[in-house]
Amino acid sequence: MVFLARKKTKKKKKWIQGAIKKPGSLRKTLGAKKGEPIPKKKLQAAAKKGGKTGQRARLALTLGKMKKRGKK
């Protein structure tokens, strides 16, 4: 048997773009207006629910915690 070594590529993974399949669907289910931020209490209440709405709300809360790190 011959085993070939896989080449490791240094490619940045864009997991956020892959995680958001339907942009705007959380806003639509929560009834938030377009262009305005969704209130944090509304997101926290939705995060406790099950199903896709809960998953999307939990992801939104997680992404809200991320800080933009760039050049100063």
PASEBA-1860 file (N, C-alpha, C; in nm, 3 decimals):
! residues 72
1> MVFLARKK> 0.083/-0.118/0.000/0.000/0.000/0.000/0.087/0.125/0.000 ~ 0.045/0.221/-0.073/0.119/0.346/-0.080/0.032/0.456/-0.019 ~ 0.088/0.524/0.078/0.017/0.635/0.140/0.076/0.765/0.091 ~ -0.009/0.850/0.043/0.037/0.979/-0.004/0.008/1.085/0.101 ~ 0.104/1.167/0.126/0.086/1.274/0.223/0.003/1.386/0.161 ~ -0.091/1.434/0.236/-0.173/1.544/0.187/-0.099/1.675/0.209 ~ -0.112/1.762/0.113/-0.050/1.892/0.127/-0.139/1.980/0.214 ~ -0.078/2.043/0.310/-0.153/2.134/0.396/-0.146/2.273/0.336
9> TKKKKKWI> -0.259/2.326/0.304/-0.263/2.460/0.247/-0.302/2.559/0.356 ~ -0.242/2.672/0.351/-0.272/2.777/0.448/-0.378/2.868/0.386 ~ -0.501/2.823/0.392/-0.612/2.896/0.335/-0.703/2.939/0.450 ~ -0.737/3.065/0.453/-0.826/3.113/0.558/-0.965/3.058/0.533 ~ -1.024/3.005/0.637/-1.159/2.951/0.624/-1.260/3.062/0.649 ~ -1.357/3.071/0.566/-1.463/3.170/0.580/-1.587/3.101/0.634 ~ -1.582/3.064/0.763/-1.690/2.986/0.821/-1.815/3.071/0.843 ~ -1.800/3.200/0.862/-1.917/3.284/0.887/-2.005/3.290/0.762
17> QGAIKKPG> -1.942/3.308/0.646/-2.019/3.311/0.522/-2.089/3.179/0.496 ~ -2.027/3.069/0.536/-2.089/2.938/0.519/-2.199/2.911/0.619 ~ -2.190/2.977/0.735/-2.289/2.954/0.840/-2.419/3.028/0.813 ~ -2.410/3.139/0.742/-2.531/3.219/0.715/-2.585/3.179/0.578 ~ -2.682/3.090/0.580/-2.739/3.038/0.455/-2.847/3.130/0.398 ~ -2.927/3.187/0.487/-3.039/3.271/0.443/-3.033/3.406/0.515 ~ -2.960/3.502/0.457/-2.949/3.631/0.521/-3.085/3.701/0.532 ~ -3.114/3.758/0.648/-3.239/3.830/0.668/-3.352/3.746/0.722
25> SLRKTLGA> -3.334/3.615/0.732/-3.442/3.528/0.775/-3.471/3.544/0.925 ~ -3.370/3.569/1.006/-3.391/3.591/1.149/-3.470/3.721/1.169 ~ -3.431/3.823/1.098/-3.501/3.952/1.105/-3.648/3.936/1.067 ~ -3.672/3.856/0.967/-3.809/3.836/0.918/-3.893/3.761/1.022 ~ -3.836/3.657/1.084/-3.913/3.579/1.180/-3.936/3.656/1.311 ~ -3.841/3.745/1.346/-3.858/3.824/1.468/-3.940/3.949/1.446 ~ -3.965/3.983/1.321/-4.047/4.099/1.290/-3.974/4.231/1.311 ~ -3.843/4.230/1.296/-3.764/4.353/1.312/-3.761/4.427/1.179
33> KKGEPIPK> -3.760/4.560/1.187/-3.759/4.640/1.065/-3.621/4.640/1.002 ~ -3.622/4.650/0.870/-3.497/4.650/0.795/-3.423/4.781/0.820 ~ -3.293/4.770/0.841/-3.212/4.889/0.862/-3.196/4.928/1.007 ~ -3.273/4.867/1.097/-3.263/4.895/1.239/-3.205/4.773/1.310 ~ -3.126/4.795/1.416/-3.070/4.680/1.487/-3.178/4.603/1.564 ~ -3.159/4.473/1.574/-3.252/4.389/1.650/-3.218/4.406/1.798 ~ -3.316/4.436/1.883/-3.289/4.454/2.026/-3.229/4.326/2.087 ~ -3.131/4.345/2.177/-3.060/4.232/2.236/-3.154/4.143/2.318
41> KKLQAAAK> -3.252/4.203/2.386/-3.346/4.123/2.465/-3.430/4.033/2.376 ~ -3.463/4.082/2.258/-3.540/4.003/2.162/-3.456/3.884/2.113 ~ -3.328/3.910/2.088/-3.237/3.803/2.045/-3.219/3.698/2.154 ~ -3.204/3.744/2.278/-3.185/3.651/2.390/-3.309/3.564/2.411 ~ -3.427/3.622/2.394/-3.550/3.545/2.408/-3.562/3.442/2.296 ~ -3.523/3.481/2.174/-3.531/3.389/2.060/-3.426/3.279/2.071 ~ -3.313/3.308/2.136/-3.205/3.210/2.149/-3.246/3.093/2.238 ~ -3.342/3.115/2.325/-3.390/3.009/2.414/-3.483/2.912/2.342
49> KGGKTGQR> -3.536/2.954/2.228/-3.626/2.870/2.150/-3.546/2.762/2.078 ~ -3.615/2.661/2.034/-3.550/2.555/1.958/-3.563/2.581/1.809 ~ -3.512/2.493/1.731/-3.526/2.501/1.587/-3.433/2.603/1.523 ~ -3.465/2.637/1.400/-3.380/2.727/1.323/-3.377/2.869/1.380 ~ -3.490/2.915/1.430/-3.493/3.050/1.487/-3.398/3.061/1.604 ~ -3.397/2.962/1.691/-3.305/2.961/1.804/-3.160/2.954/1.761 ~ -3.132/2.872/1.661/-2.995/2.859/1.610/-2.947/2.991/1.552 ~ -3.033/3.055/1.475/-2.995/3.181/1.412/-2.974/3.291/1.516
57> ARLALTLG> -3.057/3.292/1.619/-3.044/3.392/1.724/-2.915/3.371/1.803 ~ -2.881/3.245/1.832/-2.757/3.216/1.903/-2.635/3.255/1.820 ~ -2.641/3.231/1.690/-2.532/3.271/1.602/-2.519/3.423/1.598 ~ -2.631/3.492/1.594/-2.629/3.639/1.593/-2.567/3.694/1.721 ~ -2.599/3.632/1.834/-2.540/3.676/1.960/-2.389/3.650/1.962 ~ -2.348/3.536/1.908/-2.206/3.502/1.903/-2.131/3.599/1.813 ~ -2.187/3.628/1.696/-2.121/3.718/1.603/-2.116/3.860/1.658 ~ -2.213/3.896/1.740/-2.214/4.028/1.803/-2.103/4.046/1.902
65> KMKKRGKK> -2.052/3.936/1.957/-1.944/3.942/2.055/-1.807/3.958/1.988 ~ -1.800/3.926/1.861/-1.671/3.934/1.791/-1.634/4.080/1.768 ~ -1.509/4.107/1.784/-1.460/4.243/1.762/-1.388/4.247/1.629 ~ -1.401/4.360/1.564/-1.333/4.378/1.437/-1.189/4.416/1.467 ~ -1.098/4.331/1.426/-0.956/4.357/1.450/-0.889/4.391/1.318 ~ -0.846/4.510/1.307/-0.780/4.551/1.183/-0.663/4.641/1.213 ~ -0.609/4.696/1.109/-0.496/4.785/1.125/-0.544/4.919/1.178 ~ -0.464/4.976/1.265/-0.498/5.106/1.323/-0.433/5.217/1.248
END
